[in-house]
Amino acid sequence: MSYQDEVLLQNSTNEESLSTYFNSDLATTKLGHKLVSQRGSSTLNLSDAFIGDEGCKMLAQYLKENPNIQILDLRGNNISQEGLKEILYALRAPNNISQISLEWNNIGNDLMLLSETLMYNSTLKSLDLRNNRIGPEGTGFLAKLIENNKSLVKLDLRWNELSATGGRILAEALKKPHTISTVEISGNKIPDEVCQEIEQFLKGIFSEPRTSSPGKLNRTFKSEIDYDEEAKTRIEIQAISSARTESRIKELEMLLDQESRRTYEIQSELMNELEQEKQKRNYAEEEFINHKEECLQKEMETNKTIQELETKNNELMKEKKSLENKLESTQDQYQKYFTIAQEKIQNLDARLIQQQKLNKQLEESSRTSLEKAKQEYEEIIEEVKKEAQTKIKAADDSLSYLKKAKEEMESETKSLRTQISHMKISYHDSMVKLENKVRDEETSKFNATLKGLESRMKSLEEARDVLTEKNKDLQREVVTNEKKRLEQILSLEKAVNQLREEKGEFQRAAQKLQMANENLKNELIEIKGSIEKLYNEKDELIKSLNERKDAHMRQIEKICKEHAEQLNNMEKSKEIVEEKLANSIKKFNNVLKDREKVMKEHEHLSEILKQKSQSIIQETIQSHLRSLESEFKLENI
């Protein structure tokens, strides 16, 4: 990290630590700990806790639950009118509070609820309202509090905005009967005359008319005494003003000490929180790096799976093309075999017709004996033809079924592009085997039937030659032929049953293949769903990362701006305090100079008084002696 980044981080952490004092959640948690730690004691010290208006709700509940609290210190808590209302509503319940300190808050002029709440409180003795921006409007409510409260002894209103009007309102309130002995009003721009009136009213001194006595000596002495009293009052006023300036300087020094302590405490807390934030940031960066690595790994895995699926899809397309080529070749072979079989059947039919014609010509004499045999042979031939036709139809049906299955498989292979190659190969092998079996069996059976027919034709020819000689053996041959026919029928029935069983097995295999296809479809759908979920999760993670990044950057910018503003405010307040200190020091120096001047004037006046008093005494003595001499002369005369 660069130096600028470290500075930005420090500023952001300092700003966050300052904002936490005004954050309601953190303030309430700190307030809760402080209240729990001070439970049971008669003093509740929450100075510089920055509880704010939201913390006043918790404080009000605590005051209601603990009525034995006598001292309530709420200095430097950023309390406004709303928070003060919560506290005052709690103080309307019976309590034993004798001291309340609300120094350095933001109460303002709306003190009506405060005066109404504390007006008839019989335990309150001290109320501290320093540095609360109280103006002349607020002093009216405080005047009502002074007039009506019978237990309040001390009221501190230093460093507010009372001005001359507020001071006169306080003076008018102090003219009436009250219990207050001290009122602190320095730092309010109140004229010295009003301050003197307030001090006199606190001491119980009221201005009364003076009585004059006749006599010249009394008048002269009285004028001199008045002059001395005026000088003394001037000296006292100068002493009071100097004492006030000294008290102001001390207060400013105390405020500077408090501010320095607060800044030191805040700085230490900020440094601690800065270290915590650094640790949190490091932890967050580590988590972010780990999360980023996991996302990259997931992306790599998803890319690999996509590549594997694409390769499998290409392989399946190649296998599909090869299967289509094989099916076309098998169809061509089947058509060739079918045409060959039809040609053989046609040839056999032609031969049979020729043999029938020959038999009709040659066996005219033996028609009666051989009609039954011919009919039976014709029925056998027709049955064989029917069986052959049924077999051909079954083969056609099986081929049509296979074509339909093929079309269904092609439609399904379009959607299914993974893990189907082995099943297709096995399915193709089984189909080829079944077709080969069916064809071999049909060809073998067809050849056997042809051979049987040829043998029968030969036997018929031999029988035709030997009919004349072996008429007696015809019945035996008929019996043997019937036995052979029965055996052939049985063999054909067995073959039909075998074909049916093979057909059932073929259907079962087709059902199994369909089930496998459905399973593969479901697996493909699941894989697609998982891939979509992974893409969605990836997009969501990217969005969340971008949002978090933007939020962190915004927070950092806000914190930097607020920190800069607070630094500027602190610098301005520091400059204002320095200016006030410089002004107070100048005023103090001026007061010292005025005091020295007054002391010199007082000494000079005392000397003049002494001289005048001596001269007056001498003149009075001389005049008295003269009058005595004149009287003595008159008496002598």
C-alpha positions as CSV (number, residue, x, y, z in Angstrom):
1,M,0.0,0.0,0.0
2,S,1.1,3.5,-0.8
3,Y,1.4,6.4,1.7
4,Q,-1.8,8.0,0.3
5,D,-3.7,4.8,0.7
6,E,-2.6,4.6,4.3
7,V,-3.6,8.2,5.0
8,L,-7.0,7.5,3.4
9,L,-7.4,4.5,5.6
10,Q,-6.5,6.4,8.7
11,N,-8.9,9.2,7.8
12,S,-11.7,6.7,7.1
13,T,-11.1,4.9,10.4
14,N,-10.9,8.1,12.4
15,E,-14.1,9.3,10.7
16,E,-15.9,6.0,11.5
17,S,-14.7,6.2,15.1
18,L,-16.1,9.7,15.4
19,S,-19.4,8.8,13.7
20,T,-19.8,5.8,16.1
21,Y,-20.2,8.3,19.0
22,F,-23.3,9.6,17.3
23,N,-24.4,6.2,16.1
24,S,-27.5,5.1,18.1
25,D,-26.7,1.4,18.4
26,L,-23.1,1.8,19.7
27,A,-24.1,4.7,22.0
28,T,-26.9,2.7,23.5
29,T,-24.7,-0.3,24.1
30,K,-22.1,1.9,25.9
31,L,-24.8,3.6,27.8
32,G,-26.2,0.3,28.9
33,H,-22.8,-0.8,30.2
34,K,-22.4,2.4,32.1
35,L,-25.9,2.3,33.7
36,V,-25.3,-1.3,34.7
37,S,-22.0,-0.5,36.3
38,Q,-23.5,2.5,38.3
39,R,-26.7,0.7,39.4
40,G,-27.3,1.1,43.2
41,S,-25.2,4.3,43.7
42,S,-26.7,7.7,44.5
43,T,-24.7,9.4,41.7
44,L,-25.1,8.8,38.0
45,N,-22.0,10.1,36.1
46,L,-22.5,10.1,32.3
47,S,-20.2,13.0,31.4
48,D,-18.8,13.0,27.9
49,A,-20.7,9.8,27.0
50,F,-22.4,11.3,23.8
51,I,-25.6,9.4,24.4
52,G,-27.7,11.7,22.2
53,D,-31.4,11.9,22.1
54,E,-31.9,8.2,21.5
55,G,-29.9,7.3,24.6
56,C,-32.1,9.6,26.7
57,K,-35.0,7.1,26.3
58,M,-32.9,4.4,28.1
59,L,-31.8,7.0,30.6
60,A,-35.4,8.0,31.4
61,Q,-36.4,4.4,32.0
62,Y,-33.4,4.0,34.3
63,L,-34.4,7.1,36.3
64,K,-37.9,5.8,36.7
65,E,-36.6,2.5,38.0
66,N,-34.0,4.1,40.3
67,P,-35.6,7.0,42.2
68,N,-32.8,7.2,44.8
69,I,-30.3,9.0,42.5
70,Q,-29.2,12.4,44.0
71,I,-26.6,13.6,41.5
72,L,-27.1,13.5,37.8
73,D,-24.1,14.5,35.6
74,L,-24.9,14.8,31.9
75,R,-22.1,17.0,30.6
76,G,-21.1,16.8,27.0
77,N,-23.8,14.4,25.7
78,N,-25.2,16.2,22.6
79,I,-28.7,16.4,24.2
80,S,-31.3,18.5,22.4
81,Q,-34.9,19.4,23.2
82,E,-36.2,15.9,22.3
83,G,-33.8,14.1,24.6
84,L,-34.4,16.6,27.4
85,K,-38.2,16.0,27.2
86,E,-37.6,12.3,27.9
87,I,-35.5,13.0,30.9
88,L,-38.0,15.6,32.3
89,Y,-40.9,13.3,31.9
90,A,-39.0,10.8,34.0
91,L,-38.2,13.4,36.6
92,R,-41.9,14.1,37.1
93,A,-42.1,10.9,39.1
94,P,-41.0,11.0,42.8
95,N,-37.3,11.4,43.0
96,N,-34.4,12.6,45.3
97,I,-32.3,14.5,42.8
98,S,-30.4,17.4,44.3
99,Q,-27.9,18.3,41.6
100,I,-28.4,18.3,37.8
101,S,-25.5,19.1,35.4
102,L,-26.5,19.7,31.7
103,E,-23.3,21.5,30.7
104,W,-22.1,21.5,27.1
105,N,-25.3,20.3,25.4
106,N,-27.7,21.7,22.8
107,I,-30.8,22.6,24.8
108,G,-31.6,26.1,23.4
109,N,-34.4,28.5,24.5
110,D,-37.4,26.2,24.8
111,L,-37.2,25.7,28.6
112,M,-40.9,25.8,29.4
113,L,-41.0,22.0,30.2
114,L,-37.9,22.3,32.3
115,S,-39.3,25.1,34.4
116,E,-42.7,23.4,34.7
117,T,-41.1,20.1,35.8
118,L,-38.5,21.6,38.3
119,M,-40.8,24.4,39.5
120,Y,-42.2,22.4,42.4
121,N,-39.3,20.1,43.0
122,S,-38.4,20.2,46.7
123,T,-35.1,18.4,46.6
124,L,-33.2,20.2,43.7
125,K,-30.4,22.5,45.0
126,S,-28.1,23.0,42.1
127,L,-28.8,23.3,38.3
128,D,-25.9,23.6,35.8
129,L,-26.9,24.9,32.3
130,R,-23.5,26.1,31.0
131,N,-22.8,26.2,27.3
132,N,-26.4,25.5,26.1
133,R,-27.1,28.4,23.7
134,I,-29.8,29.8,26.1
135,G,-30.9,33.3,25.1
136,P,-33.3,35.9,26.5
137,E,-36.4,33.8,25.7
138,G,-35.1,31.0,27.8
139,T,-34.3,33.3,30.7
140,G,-38.0,34.0,31.0
141,F,-38.7,30.4,31.9
142,L,-35.7,30.3,34.2
143,A,-37.2,33.4,36.0
144,K,-40.4,31.5,36.6
145,L,-38.3,28.6,38.0
146,I,-36.4,31.0,40.4
147,E,-39.7,32.6,41.6
148,N,-41.5,29.4,42.3
149,N,-38.9,26.8,43.4
150,K,-38.3,26.9,47.2
151,S,-35.2,24.6,47.3
152,L,-32.9,25.8,44.5
153,V,-29.7,27.4,45.8
154,K,-27.3,27.5,42.9
155,L,-27.9,28.3,39.2
156,D,-25.0,28.2,36.7
157,L,-25.7,30.0,33.4
158,R,-22.2,30.8,32.2
159,W,-21.2,30.9,28.6
160,N,-24.7,31.2,27.1
161,E,-26.4,34.0,25.1
162,L,-28.5,35.9,27.8
163,S,-27.3,39.4,26.8
164,A,-28.6,42.5,28.7
165,T,-32.3,41.7,28.3
166,G,-31.8,38.2,29.9
167,G,-29.8,39.8,32.7
168,R,-32.6,42.3,33.4
169,I,-35.2,39.4,33.4
170,L,-33.0,37.6,36.0
171,A,-32.7,40.8,38.1
172,E,-36.5,41.3,38.1
173,A,-37.0,37.7,39.2
174,L,-34.4,38.1,42.0
175,K,-36.2,41.1,43.4
176,K,-38.9,38.8,44.5
177,P,-38.5,36.4,47.4
178,H,-36.2,33.5,46.5
179,T,-33.9,30.8,47.9
180,I,-31.0,31.2,45.5
181,S,-27.7,32.3,46.9
182,T,-25.4,32.1,43.8
183,V,-26.0,32.7,40.2
184,E,-23.1,32.4,37.7
185,I,-23.7,34.6,34.6
186,S,-20.2,35.3,33.2
187,G,-19.7,35.0,29.5
188,N,-23.2,36.2,28.6
189,K,-22.4,39.8,27.4
190,I,-24.3,41.3,30.4
191,P,-23.4,44.9,31.3
192,D,-21.7,45.5,34.6
193,E,-24.6,47.5,35.9
194,V,-27.0,44.6,35.5
195,C,-24.4,42.3,37.1
196,Q,-24.1,44.6,40.1
197,E,-27.9,44.7,40.5
198,I,-28.1,40.9,40.4
199,E,-25.3,40.7,43.1
200,Q,-27.1,43.2,45.2
201,F,-30.4,41.4,44.9
202,L,-28.6,38.1,45.8
203,K,-27.2,39.8,48.9
204,G,-30.6,41.2,49.8
205,I,-29.5,44.9,49.3
206,F,-32.2,47.1,47.8
207,S,-31.9,50.8,46.9
208,E,-33.6,53.1,49.4
209,P,-34.0,56.9,49.5
210,R,-31.5,58.8,51.6
211,T,-32.5,61.2,54.5
212,S,-30.8,64.7,54.8
213,S,-30.0,66.5,58.1
214,P,-30.0,70.3,58.5
215,G,-26.7,71.8,59.3
216,K,-23.8,73.0,57.3
217,L,-21.2,70.8,58.9
218,N,-23.3,67.7,58.4
219,R,-23.8,68.6,54.7
220,T,-20.1,69.1,54.1
221,F,-19.1,66.0,55.9
222,K,-21.9,64.1,54.1
223,S,-20.6,65.3,50.7
224,E,-17.1,64.2,51.6
225,I,-18.4,60.9,52.8
226,D,-20.4,60.4,49.5
227,Y,-17.3,61.2,47.6
228,D,-15.3,58.6,49.6
229,E,-18.1,56.1,49.1
230,E,-18.1,56.7,45.3
231,A,-14.4,56.1,45.2
232,K,-14.8,52.9,47.3
233,T,-17.6,51.7,45.0
234,R,-15.5,52.4,42.0
235,I,-12.6,50.4,43.6
236,E,-15.0,47.6,44.5
237,I,-16.4,47.6,40.9
238,Q,-12.9,47.4,39.5
239,A,-12.1,44.6,41.9
240,I,-15.3,42.7,41.0
241,S,-14.5,43.1,37.3
242,S,-10.9,41.9,37.8
243,A,-12.2,39.0,39.8
244,R,-14.7,38.2,37.0
245,T,-11.9,38.4,34.4
246,E,-9.8,36.1,36.6
247,S,-12.7,33.7,37.0
248,R,-13.3,33.8,33.2
249,I,-9.6,33.1,32.6
250,K,-9.8,30.2,35.1
251,E,-12.9,28.9,33.4
252,L,-11.3,29.1,30.0
253,E,-8.3,27.2,31.4
254,M,-10.6,24.6,32.8
255,L,-12.4,24.4,29.4
256,L,-9.1,24.0,27.7
257,D,-8.0,21.3,30.1
258,Q,-11.4,19.5,29.5
259,E,-11.1,19.9,25.8
260,S,-7.5,18.6,25.8
261,R,-8.6,15.6,27.9
262,R,-11.5,14.9,25.6
263,T,-9.4,15.2,22.5
264,Y,-6.8,12.9,24.1
265,E,-9.4,10.3,25.1
266,I,-11.1,10.6,21.7
267,Q,-7.7,10.2,20.0
268,S,-6.8,7.1,22.1
269,E,-10.2,5.6,21.3
270,L,-9.8,6.5,17.7
271,M,-6.4,4.8,17.6
272,N,-7.8,1.7,19.2
273,E,-10.7,1.6,16.8
274,L,-8.3,2.3,13.9
275,E,-6.3,-0.8,14.9
276,Q,-9.5,-2.8,15.1
277,E,-10.6,-1.5,11.7
278,K,-7.2,-2.4,10.2
279,Q,-7.6,-5.9,11.6
280,K,-11.1,-6.2,10.3
281,R,-10.0,-4.9,6.9
282,N,-7.2,-7.4,6.7
283,Y,-9.6,-10.1,7.7
284,A,-12.1,-8.9,5.1
285,E,-9.3,-8.8,2.4
286,E,-8.3,-12.4,3.3
287,E,-11.9,-13.5,3.1
288,F,-12.3,-11.7,-0.2
289,I,-9.2,-13.3,-1.6
290,N,-10.3,-16.8,-0.5
291,H,-13.8,-16.1,-1.9
292,K,-12.2,-14.9,-5.2
293,E,-10.1,-18.1,-5.4
294,E,-13.1,-20.2,-4.8
295,C,-15.0,-18.4,-7.5
296,L,-12.1,-18.9,-9.9
297,Q,-11.9,-22.6,-9.1
298,K,-15.7,-22.9,-9.7
299,E,-15.3,-21.1,-13.0
300,M,-12.5,-23.4,-14.0
301,E,-14.6,-26.5,-13.0
302,T,-17.7,-25.2,-14.9
303,N,-15.5,-24.5,-18.0
304,K,-14.1,-28.0,-17.8
305,T,-17.6,-29.5,-17.5
306,I,-18.8,-27.4,-20.5
307,Q,-15.8,-28.6,-22.6
308,E,-16.4,-32.2,-21.6
309,L,-20.1,-31.9,-22.5
310,E,-19.2,-30.3,-25.8
311,T,-16.7,-33.1,-26.6
312,K,-19.3,-35.7,-25.6
313,N,-21.9,-34.0,-27.8
314,N,-19.6,-34.1,-30.8
315,E,-18.8,-37.8,-30.2
316,L,-22.5,-38.5,-30.0
317,M,-23.1,-36.7,-33.2
318,K,-20.4,-38.7,-34.9
319,E,-21.9,-41.9,-33.5
320,K,-25.3,-40.9,-34.7
321,K,-24.0,-40.3,-38.2
322,S,-22.3,-43.7,-38.2
323,L,-25.5,-45.4,-37.0
324,E,-27.5,-43.7,-39.7
325,N,-25.0,-45.0,-42.3
326,K,-25.2,-48.5,-40.8
327,L,-29.0,-48.4,-40.8
328,E,-29.1,-47.3,-44.5
329,S,-26.7,-50.2,-45.4
330,T,-28.9,-52.7,-43.4
331,Q,-32.0,-51.4,-45.2
332,D,-30.3,-51.9,-48.5
333,Q,-29.3,-55.4,-47.6
334,Y,-32.8,-56.2,-46.4
335,Q,-34.3,-54.9,-49.6
336,K,-31.9,-57.1,-51.6
337,Y,-32.8,-60.2,-49.5
338,F,-36.5,-59.4,-49.8
339,T,-36.2,-59.2,-53.6
340,I,-34.2,-62.4,-53.8
341,A,-36.8,-64.2,-51.7
342,Q,-39.7,-62.9,-53.9
343,E,-37.9,-64.1,-57.0
344,K,-37.4,-67.5,-55.4
345,I,-41.0,-67.7,-54.5
346,Q,-42.1,-66.7,-58.0
347,N,-39.8,-69.4,-59.5
348,L,-41.2,-72.0,-57.1
349,D,-44.8,-70.9,-58.0
350,A,-43.9,-71.3,-61.7
351,R,-42.4,-74.7,-61.1
352,L,-45.4,-75.8,-59.1
353,I,-47.7,-74.7,-61.9
354,Q,-45.7,-76.6,-64.4
355,Q,-45.6,-79.7,-62.2
356,Q,-49.4,-79.4,-61.7
357,K,-49.9,-79.3,-65.4
358,L,-47.7,-82.3,-65.9
359,N,-49.5,-84.1,-63.1
360,K,-52.9,-83.3,-64.7
361,Q,-51.7,-84.6,-68.0
362,L,-49.9,-87.7,-66.6
363,E,-52.3,-88.5,-63.8
364,E,-55.6,-88.5,-65.5
365,S,-56.0,-92.1,-64.7
366,S,-55.1,-91.7,-61.0
367,R,-57.1,-88.4,-60.4
368,T,-59.6,-90.1,-58.2
369,S,-57.0,-91.7,-56.0
370,L,-54.7,-88.7,-55.9
371,E,-57.3,-85.9,-55.5
372,K,-57.3,-86.2,-51.8
373,A,-53.5,-86.2,-51.8
374,K,-53.3,-83.2,-54.2
375,Q,-55.8,-81.3,-52.1
376,E,-53.9,-82.1,-49.0
377,Y,-50.6,-81.0,-50.7
378,E,-52.3,-77.9,-52.0
379,E,-53.6,-77.1,-48.5
380,I,-50.1,-77.7,-47.2
381,I,-48.6,-75.4,-49.8
382,E,-51.2,-72.7,-49.1
383,E,-50.5,-73.0,-45.3
384,V,-46.8,-72.8,-46.0
385,K,-47.5,-69.7,-48.2
386,K,-49.6,-68.2,-45.5
387,E,-47.0,-69.0,-42.9
388,A,-44.4,-67.5,-45.1
389,Q,-46.5,-64.4,-45.7
390,T,-47.3,-64.1,-42.0
391,K,-43.5,-64.4,-41.3
392,I,-42.8,-61.8,-44.0
393,K,-45.5,-59.5,-42.5
394,A,-44.1,-60.1,-39.0
395,A,-40.7,-59.2,-40.4
396,D,-42.1,-56.1,-42.0
397,D,-43.9,-55.2,-38.8
398,S,-40.7,-55.7,-36.9
399,L,-38.8,-53.6,-39.4
400,S,-41.5,-50.9,-39.3
401,Y,-41.3,-51.0,-35.5
402,L,-37.6,-50.8,-35.7
403,K,-37.9,-47.8,-38.0
404,K,-40.3,-46.1,-35.6
405,A,-37.9,-46.9,-32.7
406,K,-35.1,-45.6,-34.8
407,E,-37.0,-42.3,-35.5
408,E,-37.9,-42.0,-31.8
409,M,-34.3,-42.7,-30.9
410,E,-33.1,-40.0,-33.3
411,S,-35.6,-37.5,-31.8
412,E,-34.4,-38.4,-28.4
413,T,-30.7,-38.3,-29.3
414,K,-31.2,-34.7,-30.3
415,S,-32.1,-33.7,-26.8
416,L,-29.8,-36.3,-25.2
417,R,-26.1,-35.5,-25.9
418,T,-24.3,-37.1,-23.0
419,Q,-23.5,-40.7,-21.9
420,I,-25.6,-42.5,-24.6
421,S,-22.9,-43.8,-26.9
422,H,-22.5,-47.2,-25.1
423,M,-26.2,-47.7,-25.0
424,K,-26.6,-47.0,-28.7
425,I,-23.8,-49.4,-29.5
426,S,-25.3,-52.1,-27.5
427,Y,-28.7,-51.3,-28.9
428,H,-27.4,-51.4,-32.5
429,D,-25.5,-54.7,-31.8
430,S,-28.7,-56.3,-30.3
431,M,-30.7,-55.0,-33.3
432,V,-28.1,-56.4,-35.8
433,K,-28.0,-59.7,-33.9
434,L,-31.8,-59.9,-33.8
435,E,-32.1,-59.1,-37.5
436,N,-29.4,-61.6,-38.4
437,K,-31.1,-64.2,-36.2
438,V,-34.5,-63.5,-37.8
439,R,-33.1,-63.5,-41.3
440,D,-31.0,-66.6,-40.7
441,E,-33.9,-68.5,-39.2
442,E,-36.3,-67.3,-41.9
443,T,-33.8,-68.2,-44.7
444,S,-33.0,-71.6,-43.1
445,K,-36.7,-72.3,-42.6
446,F,-37.5,-71.1,-46.2
447,N,-34.7,-73.2,-47.5
448,A,-35.9,-76.2,-45.5
449,T,-39.4,-75.7,-46.8
450,L,-38.0,-75.4,-50.4
451,K,-35.9,-78.5,-49.9
452,G,-38.9,-80.3,-48.5
453,L,-41.1,-79.2,-51.4
454,E,-38.4,-80.2,-53.9
455,S,-38.1,-83.6,-52.2
456,R,-41.8,-83.9,-52.3
457,M,-41.9,-83.0,-55.9
458,K,-39.2,-85.5,-56.6
459,S,-41.1,-88.1,-54.6
460,L,-44.3,-87.2,-56.5
461,E,-42.4,-87.6,-59.8
462,E,-41.1,-90.9,-58.6
463,A,-44.6,-91.8,-57.4
464,R,-46.0,-90.8,-60.8
465,D,-43.5,-93.2,-62.4
466,V,-44.2,-95.9,-59.9
467,L,-48.0,-95.3,-59.6
468,T,-48.8,-98.1,-61.8
469,E,-46.5,-100.3,-59.9
470,K,-47.0,-99.2,-56.4
471,N,-50.7,-98.3,-56.0
472,K,-50.7,-100.4,-52.9
473,D,-47.8,-98.4,-51.4
474,L,-49.6,-95.1,-51.9
475,Q,-51.5,-95.4,-48.7
476,R,-48.3,-96.1,-46.8
477,E,-46.6,-93.1,-48.4
478,V,-49.7,-91.0,-47.6
479,V,-49.4,-92.1,-44.0
480,T,-45.7,-91.2,-43.9
481,N,-46.4,-87.9,-45.6
482,E,-49.0,-87.1,-43.0
483,K,-46.6,-87.9,-40.3
484,K,-44.0,-85.7,-41.9
485,R,-46.6,-82.9,-42.3
486,L,-47.5,-83.2,-38.7
487,E,-43.8,-83.0,-37.7
488,Q,-43.4,-80.0,-40.0
489,I,-46.5,-78.3,-38.4
490,L,-45.0,-79.0,-35.0
491,S,-41.7,-77.6,-36.0
492,L,-43.3,-74.6,-37.5
493,E,-45.4,-74.0,-34.4
494,K,-42.2,-74.3,-32.3
495,A,-40.5,-71.8,-34.6
496,V,-43.5,-69.4,-34.3
497,N,-43.3,-69.7,-30.5
498,Q,-39.6,-69.0,-30.6
499,L,-40.3,-66.0,-32.7
500,R,-42.9,-64.8,-30.3
501,E,-40.5,-65.3,-27.4
502,E,-37.8,-63.4,-29.3
503,K,-40.3,-60.7,-30.1
504,G,-41.2,-60.4,-26.4
505,E,-37.5,-60.2,-25.5
506,F,-37.1,-57.6,-28.2
507,Q,-39.9,-55.6,-26.7
508,R,-38.5,-55.9,-23.2
509,A,-35.1,-54.7,-24.5
510,A,-36.8,-51.8,-26.3
511,Q,-38.6,-50.9,-23.0
512,K,-35.3,-51.1,-21.2
513,L,-33.8,-48.8,-23.8
514,Q,-36.7,-46.4,-23.4
515,M,-36.2,-46.4,-19.6
516,A,-32.5,-45.8,-20.1
517,N,-33.3,-43.0,-22.5
518,E,-35.7,-41.4,-20.0
519,N,-33.1,-41.7,-17.3
520,L,-30.5,-40.1,-19.6
521,K,-33.0,-37.3,-20.4
522,N,-33.5,-36.7,-16.7
523,E,-29.8,-36.7,-16.0
524,L,-29.3,-34.2,-18.9
525,I,-32.0,-32.0,-17.5
526,E,-30.4,-32.1,-14.0
527,I,-27.0,-31.4,-15.5
528,K,-28.4,-28.4,-17.5
529,G,-30.2,-27.2,-14.3
530,S,-26.9,-27.5,-12.3
531,I,-25.0,-25.6,-15.0
532,E,-27.6,-22.9,-15.1
533,K,-27.5,-22.7,-11.3
534,L,-23.7,-22.4,-11.5
535,Y,-24.0,-19.6,-14.0
536,N,-26.6,-17.8,-11.9
537,E,-24.5,-18.2,-8.8
538,K,-21.5,-16.9,-10.7
539,D,-23.4,-13.8,-11.8
540,E,-24.9,-13.3,-8.3
541,L,-21.4,-13.6,-6.8
542,I,-20.0,-11.1,-9.3
543,K,-22.9,-8.7,-8.7
544,S,-22.5,-9.0,-4.9
545,L,-18.8,-8.5,-5.1
546,N,-19.3,-5.4,-7.2
547,E,-22.0,-4.1,-4.9
548,R,-19.8,-4.6,-1.8
549,K,-16.9,-2.9,-3.6
550,D,-19.1,0.1,-4.5
551,A,-20.6,0.3,-1.0
552,H,-17.1,0.1,0.6
553,M,-15.8,2.8,-1.7
554,R,-18.8,5.0,-1.0
555,Q,-18.4,4.5,2.7
556,I,-14.7,5.4,2.5
557,E,-15.5,8.5,0.5
558,K,-18.2,9.6,2.9
559,I,-16.0,8.9,5.9
560,C,-13.1,10.9,4.3
561,K,-15.4,13.9,3.6
562,E,-17.0,13.8,7.1
563,H,-13.5,13.5,8.7
564,A,-12.2,16.4,6.7
565,E,-15.3,18.5,7.7
566,Q,-14.9,17.6,11.4
567,L,-11.2,18.4,11.2
568,N,-12.0,21.8,9.7
569,N,-14.6,22.3,12.4
570,M,-12.1,21.3,15.1
571,E,-9.6,23.7,13.6
572,K,-12.1,26.5,13.5
573,S,-13.2,25.8,17.1
574,K,-9.6,25.8,18.1
575,E,-9.0,29.1,16.4
576,I,-12.1,30.5,18.1
577,V,-10.9,29.3,21.5
578,E,-7.4,30.8,20.8
579,E,-9.0,34.1,19.8
580,K,-11.1,34.0,23.0
581,L,-8.0,33.3,25.0
582,A,-6.1,36.1,23.4
583,N,-9.0,38.5,23.9
584,S,-9.4,37.4,27.6
585,I,-5.6,37.9,28.1
586,K,-5.9,41.3,26.6
587,K,-8.9,42.1,28.7
588,F,-7.1,40.8,31.8
589,N,-4.1,43.0,31.0
590,N,-6.4,46.0,30.5
591,V,-8.1,45.2,33.8
592,L,-4.7,45.1,35.5
593,K,-3.8,48.4,34.0
594,D,-7.1,49.9,35.0
595,R,-6.7,48.5,38.4
596,E,-3.3,50.1,38.8
597,K,-4.7,53.4,37.5
598,V,-7.6,53.2,40.0
599,M,-5.1,52.4,42.8
600,K,-3.1,55.5,41.9
601,E,-6.2,57.6,41.7
602,H,-7.3,56.2,45.0
603,E,-4.0,57.1,46.6
604,H,-4.1,60.6,45.0
605,L,-7.7,61.1,46.2
606,S,-6.8,59.9,49.7
607,E,-4.0,62.4,49.9
608,I,-6.3,65.2,48.6
609,L,-8.9,64.1,51.2
610,K,-6.4,64.2,54.0
611,Q,-5.3,67.7,52.9
612,K,-8.8,69.0,52.5
613,S,-9.9,67.4,55.8
614,Q,-6.9,69.0,57.6
615,S,-7.6,72.4,56.0
616,I,-11.3,72.1,56.8
617,I,-10.5,71.2,60.4
618,Q,-8.1,74.1,60.7
619,E,-10.6,76.5,59.2
620,T,-13.4,75.2,61.5
621,I,-11.1,75.6,64.5
622,Q,-10.1,79.0,63.4
623,S,-13.6,80.1,62.7
624,H,-14.7,78.6,66.0
625,L,-11.9,80.5,67.8
626,R,-12.9,83.6,66.0
627,S,-16.5,83.2,67.0
628,L,-15.4,82.6,70.6
629,E,-13.2,85.6,70.5
630,S,-16.0,87.7,69.1
631,E,-18.4,86.4,71.7
632,F,-15.8,87.0,74.4
633,K,-15.3,90.6,73.2
634,L,-19.0,91.1,73.1
635,E,-19.4,89.8,76.6
636,N,-16.5,92.1,77.8
637,I,-18.2,95.1,76.1
